[in-house]
Amino acid sequence: MQLRDEANYIGPTINRAARLRDLGHGGQTVLSATTSDLLADGLPADAWLLDLGTHPLRDLPRPERVAQLCHADLRNDFPPLRAAAPRG
């Protein structure tokens, strides 16, 4: 990750996070497989992870397993994830 200017970072980590964000809907928290694996054993009792399957991420070479972070006090029902825009 690099600081491009005073307010913007660039790099593959930022790109991956942006692609994951693009799949979700307002109010929905989506996580990569790596992040969900790190969180799985440390979630509070009223929070859980919902496996949303494997999805392609725009401009990235391989699909990513995606999970949704859920909590009993938050909205947890969302439409299917948005499809990644085709390259080109």
C-alpha positions in Angstrom: 0.0 0.0 0.0 1.3 3.5 -0.9 0.1 6.9 0.0 -0.6 8.6 -3.4 -1.4 12.0 -1.9 -2.6 13.4 1.4 -6.0 11.6 1.2 -5.5 8.6 -1.1 -3.9 5.2 -0.8 -3.2 2.9 -3.7 -2.1 -0.7 -4.1 -3.4 -4.3 -4.4 -4.8 -4.4 -0.9 -6.9 -1.3 -1.4 -8.0 -2.6 -4.8 -9.2 -5.9 -3.3 -11.1 -4.1 -0.6 -12.8 -1.9 -3.1 -13.8 -4.8 -5.3 -15.3 -6.6 -2.2 -17.1 -3.4 -1.3 -18.6 -3.2 -4.8 -20.2 -6.6 -4.4 -22.2 -5.6 -1.3 -25.3 -3.5 -0.6 -25.7 -0.4 1.6 -25.5 -1.6 5.3 -24.0 -5.0 4.4 -20.6 -5.9 5.7 -18.8 -8.3 3.4 -15.5 -9.9 4.2 -12.8 -11.8 2.3 -12.1 -15.4 3.1 -8.9 -14.4 4.9 -10.6 -11.8 7.1 -13.5 -14.1 7.9 -11.1 -16.9 8.9 -9.3 -14.5 11.2 -12.5 -13.4 12.9 -14.4 -16.7 13.1 -13.3 -17.8 16.5 -13.4 -14.3 18.1 -16.9 -13.1 17.3 -19.3 -12.2 20.2 -22.2 -14.7 20.8 -24.7 -12.5 19.0 -22.6 -12.2 15.8 -22.0 -14.7 13.1 -20.6 -15.1 9.6 -22.8 -16.1 6.7 -20.9 -17.8 3.7 -22.0 -16.1 0.5 -20.0 -18.3 -1.8 -17.2 -17.7 -4.2 -17.4 -14.6 -6.5 -15.2 -13.1 -9.2 -13.7 -9.7 -8.3 -13.4 -7.2 -11.1 -9.8 -7.0 -12.6 -8.5 -9.7 -10.2 -7.3 -13.0 -11.5 -9.1 -15.4 -9.2 -12.5 -15.5 -7.5 -12.8 -14.9 -3.7 -14.9 -16.7 -1.1 -17.0 -14.0 0.5 -18.8 -13.9 3.9 -21.2 -11.5 5.4 -20.7 -10.3 9.0 -24.1 -10.6 10.8 -25.4 -9.4 14.1 -28.7 -10.0 15.9 -29.4 -6.2 16.1 -28.6 -5.4 12.5 -30.3 -6.0 9.2 -29.0 -9.3 7.8 -31.3 -10.0 4.8 -29.9 -8.6 1.5 -30.3 -9.3 -2.2 -27.7 -11.5 -3.8 -24.3 -9.9 -4.2 -23.8 -7.6 -7.2 -22.0 -9.2 -10.1 -18.5 -8.0 -10.8 -18.4 -5.7 -13.9 -16.8 -7.5 -16.8 -13.3 -6.4 -17.8 -12.9 -4.0 -20.7 
